[in-house]
């Protein structure tokens, strides 16, 4: 078998590139499809209210609202039953530790 000339190799290479490009473009033109989803997308956030030195967290879980009361210390040390719901960080903004910003991240 004789080696291919430079012109034949170029034509063959361009033909293969065109073939692959056409196949890629054919895939890109596909539109539509079906996505099946079951379950909840978003659960409502917990309602938080302050009562003296405690916080009341009212959270909806599986269609029922449950209210629990926590001291600020309990929230920042994350009780075991609370870890699955949210994590809490509290940063004091004054030297007397009377004013704070509490950041609650829901899981």
PECOR-V379063 format. One record per residue. N is the residue number from 1. PSI is psi in whole degrees, 0 to 359 (999 if undefined). OMEGA is omega in whole degrees, 0 to 359 (NA if undefined). BURIAL is I if it has 16 or more other C-alpha atoms within 10 Angstrom, else O. Layout:
n={N/N}
psi={PSI/PSI}
omega={OMEGA/OMEGA}
burial={BURIAL/BURIAL}
//
This chain:
n={1/2/3/4/5/6/7/8/9/10/11/12/13/14/15/16/17/18/19/20/21/22/23/24/25/26/27/28/29/30/31/32/33/34/35/36/37/38/39/40/41/42/43/44/45/46/47/48/49/50/51/52/53/54/55/56/57/58/59/60/61/62/63/64/65/66/67/68/69/70/71/72/73/74/75/76/77/78/79/80/81/82/83/84/85/86/87/88/89/90/91/92/93/94/95/96/97/98/99/100/101/102/103/104/105/106/107}
psi={135/145/149/145/165/322/316/320/319/315/317/317/315/322/316/319/317/319/313/321/319/320/320/320/327/321/324/337/351/133/157/188/173/132/124/129/137/144/191/141/315/139/139/150/162/145/134/127/151/135/105/248/22/157/141/122/118/111/140/125/121/43/357/143/129/129/130/149/135/145/163/323/317/319/319/340/2/87/153/315/347/337/327/344/311/164/147/135/138/129/123/141/5/162/337/358/45/333/132/159/125/126/120/122/119/141/999}
omega={183/177/180/177/181/180/181/178/180/179/179/179/179/178/179/178/179/180/179/179/179/179/179/180/178/177/183/182/180/178/177/183/181/174/177/181/173/180/181/176/184/173/182/180/177/172/182/174/184/177/183/182/181/173/174/177/177/185/175/177/178/174/180/178/180/180/176/182/183/169/179/179/179/181/183/176/174/175/186/183/181/185/180/182/186/170/187/173/179/179/178/182/175/183/181/182/177/178/183/171/180/179/180/179/181/179/NA}
burial={O/O/O/O/O/O/O/O/O/O/O/O/O/O/O/O/O/O/O/O/O/O/O/O/O/O/O/O/O/O/O/O/O/O/O/O/O/O/O/O/O/O/O/O/O/I/O/O/O/O/O/O/O/O/I/I/I/I/I/O/O/O/O/O/O/O/O/O/I/I/O/O/O/O/I/I/O/I/O/O/O/O/O/O/O/O/I/I/O/O/O/O/O/O/O/O/O/O/O/O/O/O/O/O/O/O/O}
//
